[in-house]
Amino acid sequence: MTLFLTSSPSGCPFEPGPDIPVLDTRNHFVANLRAVWPDHAVLGLAIAADPYAYEQNDEMCRVFAQSFANAHLPLTALIPCDARNAEEIGSLLPQSGFVMLCGGHVPTQNHFFAQLGLPGLFHNYHGIVLGVSAGSMNAAHIVYAAPEEPGEAADPGYCRWLNGLGLTKTRILPHYQFIREHILDGQRMEDIALADSRKRHFLALPDGSYLMCSDGHEALYGKAWYFADGTLEEINEDEDVLPLR
């Protein structure tokens, strides 16, 4: 398996962009995807964050299928995996040369991944996996589910640490250039993250940065911050590559 864990593969999702997203060429992202892409079109599977958002899931597949075609990364199709075909995951996953773990609400997606039995199914998967935002977060062994919806930061019962897919031990907080000054339930998101880092460490990635994981090796491409023990440190710059293990 080759794993790409992105904040976003196509620019900031909170800002206006083209109708068909353009895959981000910063930090060699498209070049690295092309380097591992098979020399033929493959079936793509997009595993949803919200299994009941059928219209949204279909539209996401439509636009990203075109994005990949425009980047000369050929897919025979990009099929949404949601509540409509969840029971087929055991046959869909082995047929798919490319899997997208979609963005959305982290706990909702985490619950759906567990329902699908994805942590076990991925043990024998050998294709390309692309995490997008929440999908990248839920790829970790222990997920940092940072509060994001109103009420979650103030809710003492909100669970910020979840069991994930176990594809990596690296925890990711995405869209950092956007969320660091964002106020949620009267608290600045960066302050929330700093407090949470006293329990477990994680990386904050802006859009355009990503992790590439293959054969037991992980590398960070682009700018990132390391949160641990209530402190943060910028650990890499754009266009630089930092091996993590």
C-alpha positions as CSV (number, residue, x, y, z in Angstrom):
1,M,0.0,0.0,0.0
2,T,1.1,3.5,-0.8
3,L,-0.6,6.1,1.5
4,F,-1.0,9.8,0.9
5,L,-2.4,11.7,3.8
6,T,-3.4,15.2,2.8
7,S,-5.0,18.1,4.4
8,S,-6.6,18.8,1.0
9,P,-5.5,17.4,-2.4
10,S,-6.8,20.5,-4.2
11,G,-6.5,23.7,-2.2
12,C,-8.5,25.0,0.7
13,P,-12.0,23.6,0.8
14,F,-13.3,26.7,2.8
15,E,-12.4,29.1,0.0
16,P,-14.0,29.5,-3.5
17,G,-12.4,27.4,-6.2
18,P,-13.1,26.0,-9.6
19,D,-16.1,23.7,-10.3
20,I,-13.6,20.9,-11.0
21,P,-10.9,21.0,-8.4
22,V,-7.3,21.0,-9.7
23,L,-5.0,18.6,-7.9
24,D,-2.3,20.5,-6.0
25,T,1.1,20.3,-7.6
26,R,2.9,21.8,-4.6
27,N,5.4,19.7,-2.7
28,H,5.6,17.2,-5.6
29,F,2.1,15.8,-4.8
30,V,0.9,15.1,-8.3
31,A,4.4,13.9,-9.3
32,N,4.5,11.5,-6.4
33,L,1.1,10.2,-7.2
34,R,2.0,9.6,-10.9
35,A,5.2,7.8,-9.8
36,V,3.2,5.1,-8.1
37,W,0.1,5.1,-10.4
38,P,-0.3,1.9,-12.5
39,D,0.3,2.3,-16.3
40,H,-3.4,1.6,-16.8
41,A,-6.7,3.0,-15.6
42,V,-7.8,1.6,-12.2
43,L,-11.1,1.4,-10.4
44,G,-11.4,4.0,-7.7
45,L,-13.4,3.7,-4.5
46,A,-14.4,6.8,-2.4
47,I,-15.3,5.9,1.1
48,A,-17.7,8.5,2.4
49,A,-17.6,10.5,5.7
50,D,-21.4,10.6,5.9
51,P,-22.9,7.3,4.7
52,Y,-26.3,8.9,4.1
53,A,-25.3,12.0,2.2
54,Y,-26.0,10.3,-1.1
55,E,-26.2,13.4,-3.3
56,Q,-23.1,14.9,-1.9
57,N,-21.1,11.7,-2.2
58,D,-22.2,11.3,-5.8
59,E,-21.2,14.8,-6.7
60,M,-17.8,14.5,-4.9
61,C,-17.1,11.4,-7.0
62,R,-18.1,13.1,-10.2
63,V,-15.8,16.1,-9.7
64,F,-12.8,14.2,-8.4
65,A,-13.0,11.7,-11.2
66,Q,-12.6,14.6,-13.6
67,S,-9.8,16.1,-11.4
68,F,-7.8,12.9,-11.6
69,A,-8.5,12.6,-15.4
70,N,-7.3,16.1,-15.9
71,A,-4.1,15.3,-13.9
72,H,-3.5,12.2,-16.2
73,L,-4.2,9.8,-13.3
74,P,-6.7,7.5,-15.1
75,L,-9.6,5.8,-13.4
76,T,-12.1,3.5,-14.9
77,A,-14.7,4.9,-12.4
78,L,-14.8,6.5,-9.0
79,I,-17.5,4.7,-7.0
80,P,-18.9,6.1,-3.7
81,C,-19.0,3.7,-0.8
82,D,-21.8,4.7,1.5
83,A,-24.9,3.2,3.1
84,R,-26.2,2.2,-0.4
85,N,-23.4,-0.4,-1.0
86,A,-21.7,-0.8,2.4
87,E,-22.4,-4.5,2.5
88,E,-20.3,-4.9,-0.7
89,I,-17.1,-3.5,0.8
90,G,-15.6,-6.9,1.0
91,S,-15.6,-7.3,-2.8
92,L,-15.3,-3.6,-3.7
93,L,-12.1,-2.9,-1.8
94,P,-9.9,-5.7,-3.4
95,Q,-11.1,-4.7,-6.9
96,S,-10.1,-1.0,-6.4
97,G,-6.6,0.1,-7.3
98,F,-7.2,3.5,-5.7
99,V,-9.1,4.3,-2.5
100,M,-10.1,7.8,-1.3
101,L,-10.9,8.3,2.3
102,C,-13.1,11.4,2.0
103,G,-13.3,14.5,4.1
104,G,-16.2,15.4,6.5
105,H,-17.0,15.0,10.2
106,V,-14.4,12.9,11.8
107,P,-16.5,11.0,14.4
108,T,-19.3,10.3,11.9
109,Q,-16.7,8.8,9.4
110,N,-14.9,7.0,12.2
111,H,-18.2,5.2,13.1
112,F,-18.9,4.3,9.5
113,F,-15.3,2.9,9.0
114,A,-15.8,0.7,12.1
115,Q,-19.2,-0.5,10.7
116,L,-17.5,-1.5,7.5
117,G,-14.8,-3.4,9.3
118,L,-12.2,-1.3,7.4
119,P,-9.3,-1.7,9.9
120,G,-9.3,-5.5,9.2
121,L,-10.0,-5.2,5.5
122,F,-7.0,-2.9,4.9
123,H,-4.5,-5.5,6.2
124,N,-4.5,-7.2,2.7
125,Y,-4.9,-4.1,0.6
126,H,-2.0,-3.2,-1.8
127,G,-3.2,-0.3,-3.8
128,I,-3.0,3.5,-3.4
129,V,-4.9,5.2,-0.6
130,L,-5.5,9.0,-0.5
131,G,-6.7,10.5,2.7
132,V,-8.5,13.8,2.6
133,S,-8.9,15.9,5.8
134,A,-11.1,13.7,8.0
135,G,-10.0,10.6,6.0
136,S,-6.4,11.4,6.8
137,M,-7.2,11.8,10.5
138,N,-9.1,8.5,10.7
139,A,-6.2,6.7,9.0
140,A,-4.2,6.8,12.3
141,H,-4.1,4.1,14.9
142,I,-5.3,6.5,17.5
143,V,-7.2,9.4,15.9
144,Y,-7.1,13.0,17.2
145,A,-10.7,14.0,16.6
146,A,-10.4,17.7,17.2
147,P,-13.7,19.4,18.0
148,E,-15.1,21.1,14.9
149,E,-18.9,21.5,15.2
150,P,-20.5,24.1,17.6
151,G,-20.9,22.6,21.0
152,E,-18.2,19.9,20.7
153,A,-15.4,22.0,22.3
154,A,-17.6,22.8,25.3
155,D,-19.0,19.3,25.7
156,P,-17.1,17.4,28.4
157,G,-18.5,14.1,26.9
158,Y,-17.1,14.7,23.4
159,C,-14.4,12.1,22.7
160,R,-11.3,13.5,21.2
161,W,-9.4,10.2,20.8
162,L,-10.8,7.4,18.7
163,N,-9.6,4.1,17.4
164,G,-8.8,4.5,13.7
165,L,-7.7,2.4,10.7
166,G,-4.2,1.8,12.0
167,L,-2.6,2.7,8.6
168,T,-0.1,5.0,10.4
169,K,0.8,6.1,13.9
170,T,1.0,9.8,12.8
171,R,-2.0,11.9,13.9
172,I,-2.9,14.8,11.7
173,L,-4.8,18.1,12.3
174,P,-5.7,19.5,8.8
175,H,-6.4,22.9,7.3
176,Y,-4.1,24.5,9.9
177,Q,-3.6,27.7,8.0
178,F,-7.4,28.2,8.2
179,I,-8.4,26.8,11.6
180,R,-5.6,28.1,13.8
181,E,-7.4,31.4,14.5
182,H,-10.9,29.9,14.2
183,I,-13.1,30.4,17.3
184,L,-15.2,27.4,18.4
185,D,-17.4,27.7,21.5
186,G,-15.5,30.8,22.6
187,Q,-12.1,29.1,22.3
188,R,-9.3,29.6,19.7
189,M,-8.7,26.3,17.8
190,E,-4.9,26.6,18.3
191,D,-5.4,26.9,22.1
192,I,-7.7,23.8,22.0
193,A,-5.0,21.9,20.1
194,L,-2.2,23.0,22.4
195,A,-4.2,21.8,25.4
196,D,-5.0,18.5,23.8
197,S,-1.4,17.9,22.9
198,R,-0.6,17.4,26.5
199,K,-2.2,14.0,26.2
200,R,-0.9,12.9,22.8
201,H,1.2,14.5,20.1
202,F,0.1,15.2,16.5
203,L,1.1,17.1,13.3
204,A,-0.8,20.2,12.0
205,L,-0.8,20.4,8.3
206,P,-1.9,23.3,6.1
207,D,-3.4,22.6,2.7
208,G,-0.7,21.7,0.3
209,S,1.3,19.6,2.7
210,Y,0.9,15.8,3.1
211,L,2.5,12.6,4.3
212,M,3.6,9.8,2.0
213,C,3.8,6.4,3.6
214,S,5.2,3.3,1.9
215,D,7.0,0.1,2.9
216,G,7.2,1.2,6.5
217,H,8.7,4.6,5.7
218,E,6.9,7.9,6.1
219,A,7.9,11.3,4.8
220,L,6.4,14.7,5.4
221,Y,6.2,17.0,2.3
222,G,5.8,20.7,3.0
223,K,5.1,22.9,5.9
224,A,3.9,21.4,9.2
225,W,3.8,22.0,12.9
226,Y,4.5,19.5,15.7
227,F,2.2,19.7,18.7
228,A,3.3,18.0,21.9
229,D,3.2,18.6,25.7
230,G,1.3,21.9,25.3
231,T,3.8,23.4,22.8
232,L,4.1,23.7,19.1
233,E,7.1,23.9,16.7
234,E,7.3,24.4,13.0
235,I,9.3,21.4,11.7
236,N,9.3,21.7,7.9
237,E,9.1,24.2,5.1
238,D,7.3,24.2,1.8
239,E,9.1,22.1,-0.9
240,D,11.2,20.4,1.8
241,V,10.9,16.7,2.6
242,L,11.3,15.4,6.1
243,P,11.6,11.7,6.7
244,L,9.6,10.7,9.8
245,R,10.8,7.1,10.3
